[in-house]
Amino acid sequence: MANTQDWRTETYKGMEVHVTPLPRDGGQWDFSVRVGWPGEDSSTGSELNAAAGDDADYPSREAAVAAGFAKGYRMVDEMLP
């Protein structure tokens, strides 16, 4: 079965933060996050900055997504003056 990614997007300080939850072994979750300009496709390589999860295991898809957005907001804060 193909693993399709469920990208979710929020706008933060004029940037788009894209997060997808990633299943791990044992029912745990991680995330991937990408930051880009508004209107860019989250699945392409056009993002300004991308990061894998934070080495933590999250108990649910929703918890991983929330952690991903928190990391994405920090990434935006570091990029913008």
Backbone as JSON, one array per atom type, in Angstrom:
{
  "sequence": "MANTQDWRTETYKGMEVHVTPLPRDGGQWDFSVRVGWPGEDSSTGSELNAAAGDDADYPSREAAVAAGFAKGYRMVDEMLP",
  "N": [[0.85, -1.17, 0.0], [0.57, 2.21, -0.81], [2.16, 4.95, 0.79], [0.68, 7.78, 1.46], [1.22, 11.19, 1.99], [-0.14, 13.38, 4.39], [-0.38, 16.45, 4.16], [-0.65, 19.36, 6.08], [-1.54, 22.77, 6.39], [-0.68, 25.94, 7.67], [-0.79, 29.47, 8.01], [1.75, 31.64, 9.08], [3.02, 34.53, 10.27], [3.08, 35.56, 7.65], [4.22, 33.51, 6.2], [4.0, 30.16, 4.91], [3.46, 27.29, 6.76], [4.0, 23.94, 6.52], [2.99, 20.78, 7.52], [3.36, 17.31, 8.01], [2.19, 14.32, 9.44], [4.06, 11.45, 10.47], [4.03, 7.99, 10.57], [5.46, 5.83, 13.02], [7.22, 2.88, 14.13], [5.54, 0.75, 16.46], [3.22, 2.18, 16.95], [3.7, 4.86, 17.39], [4.27, 8.36, 16.56], [5.81, 10.75, 14.34], [6.99, 13.74, 12.69], [7.18, 15.76, 9.68], [8.31, 18.88, 8.57], [7.84, 21.79, 6.6], [8.73, 24.99, 5.43], [7.57, 27.68, 3.57], [7.01, 30.13, 0.93], [3.81, 31.74, 0.55], [1.42, 29.88, -1.31], [3.15, 28.04, -2.49], [3.77, 24.65, -3.39], [3.54, 22.15, -1.02], [4.65, 19.67, -1.37], [6.8, 19.82, -3.03], [10.23, 20.63, -3.89], [10.54, 23.33, -3.39], [10.49, 24.63, -1.03], [11.56, 26.91, 1.57], [12.79, 26.1, 3.87], [13.28, 23.02, 5.49], [12.57, 20.31, 7.71], [13.12, 17.3, 9.52], [11.49, 15.37, 12.05], [11.78, 15.76, 15.67], [13.17, 13.86, 17.09], [11.55, 12.9, 19.06], [8.91, 10.78, 20.25], [5.56, 10.7, 19.46], [2.29, 10.21, 20.8], [0.06, 10.22, 19.17], [-1.35, 10.98, 15.96], [-2.36, 13.61, 15.88], [-0.96, 14.85, 17.97], [1.63, 14.78, 16.96], [1.34, 16.45, 14.73], [0.72, 18.9, 15.99], [3.15, 19.34, 17.35], [4.79, 19.56, 15.15], [3.86, 21.94, 13.92], [4.55, 23.74, 15.95], [7.35, 23.56, 15.83], [7.71, 24.46, 13.21], [6.81, 27.13, 13.42], [8.83, 28.15, 15.06], [10.95, 27.9, 13.28], [10.22, 29.77, 11.31], [10.34, 32.1, 12.89], [13.1, 32.2, 13.32], [14.01, 32.68, 10.75], [12.96, 35.11, 9.9], [13.51, 38.64, 10.28]],
  "CA": [[0.0, 0.0, 0.0], [1.35, 3.44, -0.9], [2.06, 5.83, 1.94], [0.45, 9.15, 1.02], [1.42, 12.13, 3.08], [-1.28, 14.24, 4.7], [0.16, 17.76, 4.48], [-1.56, 20.37, 6.65], [-0.89, 24.06, 6.2], [-1.13, 27.12, 8.42], [-0.01, 30.67, 7.73], [2.34, 32.21, 10.28], [3.85, 35.7, 9.95], [3.17, 35.71, 6.2], [4.83, 32.32, 5.61], [3.19, 28.96, 5.07], [4.09, 26.18, 7.47], [3.39, 22.69, 6.09], [3.35, 19.68, 8.43], [2.74, 16.01, 7.77], [2.52, 13.32, 10.46], [4.72, 10.26, 9.94], [3.91, 6.88, 11.51], [6.67, 5.1, 13.43], [6.94, 1.56, 14.69], [4.97, 0.73, 17.8], [2.07, 3.07, 17.08], [4.12, 6.22, 17.69], [4.25, 9.28, 15.42], [6.78, 11.83, 14.2], [6.48, 14.69, 11.71], [8.08, 16.48, 8.8], [7.8, 20.25, 8.45], [8.43, 22.61, 5.55], [8.32, 26.39, 5.48], [7.7, 28.28, 2.25], [6.21, 31.31, 0.62], [2.41, 31.4, 0.28], [1.08, 29.37, -2.62], [4.04, 26.99, -2.95], [3.3, 23.29, -3.16], [4.29, 21.57, 0.1], [5.28, 18.41, -1.74], [7.92, 20.05, -3.94], [11.48, 21.07, -3.28], [10.64, 24.77, -3.45], [10.38, 25.21, 0.31], [12.71, 27.66, 2.05], [13.45, 25.37, 4.94], [12.58, 21.78, 5.8], [13.19, 19.57, 8.81], [12.47, 16.1, 10.0], [11.0, 15.52, 13.42], [12.68, 16.21, 16.73], [13.61, 12.66, 17.81], [10.57, 12.52, 20.08], [7.82, 9.93, 19.8], [4.27, 11.27, 19.86], [1.32, 9.12, 20.95], [-1.03, 10.29, 18.2], [-1.16, 11.81, 14.75], [-2.65, 15.0, 16.23], [0.14, 15.36, 18.8], [2.77, 15.01, 16.06], [1.04, 17.63, 13.93], [0.87, 20.07, 16.86], [4.58, 19.53, 17.56], [5.34, 20.01, 13.87], [3.56, 23.36, 13.74], [5.36, 24.49, 16.91], [8.7, 23.64, 15.27], [7.62, 25.32, 12.03], [6.74, 28.53, 13.87], [10.2, 28.52, 15.51], [11.76, 28.04, 12.07], [9.87, 31.07, 10.74], [10.9, 33.13, 13.77], [14.55, 32.26, 13.09], [14.26, 33.15, 9.38], [12.52, 36.5, 9.72], [14.17, 39.6, 11.2]],
  "C": [[0.9, 1.24, 0.0], [1.1, 4.3, 0.34], [1.9, 7.26, 1.44], [0.58, 10.07, 2.22], [0.24, 13.08, 3.18], [-0.74, 15.6, 5.13], [-0.95, 18.68, 4.99], [-0.82, 21.7, 6.62], [-1.54, 25.12, 7.07], [-0.23, 28.28, 8.01], [0.46, 31.27, 9.05], [3.29, 33.31, 9.84], [4.11, 35.83, 8.45], [3.82, 34.54, 5.48], [3.86, 31.15, 5.78], [4.02, 27.88, 5.74], [3.3, 24.93, 7.11], [3.9, 21.58, 7.0], [2.64, 18.41, 7.98], [3.14, 15.06, 8.89], [3.1, 12.08, 9.79], [4.61, 9.13, 10.96], [5.28, 6.25, 11.79], [6.24, 3.74, 13.94], [6.35, 1.7, 16.09], [3.82, 1.69, 18.02], [2.42, 4.5, 17.44], [4.14, 7.05, 16.4], [5.4, 10.27, 15.5], [6.2, 12.79, 13.17], [7.59, 15.16, 10.79], [7.46, 17.86, 8.62], [8.56, 20.98, 7.35], [7.87, 24.02, 5.68], [8.55, 26.98, 4.09], [6.87, 29.53, 2.1], [4.78, 30.88, 0.33], [2.21, 30.94, -1.17], [2.01, 28.3, -3.15], [3.47, 25.63, -2.58], [4.16, 22.64, -2.07], [5.02, 20.29, -0.27], [6.46, 18.59, -2.68], [9.14, 20.51, -3.18], [11.62, 22.57, -3.24], [10.57, 25.44, -2.07], [11.66, 25.95, 0.69], [13.5, 26.85, 3.07], [12.61, 24.13, 5.25], [13.31, 21.07, 6.93], [12.4, 18.31, 9.09], [12.04, 16.36, 11.43], [12.09, 15.88, 14.41], [13.16, 15.06, 17.61], [12.69, 12.27, 18.96], [9.55, 11.57, 19.45], [6.53, 10.5, 20.34], [3.22, 10.18, 19.84], [0.21, 9.12, 19.91], [-0.62, 11.16, 17.02], [-1.33, 13.29, 15.11], [-1.53, 15.62, 17.06], [1.37, 15.64, 17.94], [2.56, 16.25, 15.2], [1.22, 18.9, 14.76], [2.35, 20.37, 17.11], [5.25, 20.04, 16.29], [5.08, 21.49, 13.63], [4.37, 24.21, 14.72], [6.79, 24.65, 16.38], [8.71, 24.55, 14.05], [7.56, 26.79, 12.39], [8.1, 29.01, 14.35], [11.11, 28.74, 14.3], [11.49, 29.39, 11.4], [10.47, 32.2, 11.57], [12.41, 33.3, 13.58], [14.89, 32.85, 11.73], [13.97, 34.63, 9.21], [13.23, 37.42, 10.71], [13.26, 40.04, 12.32]]
}
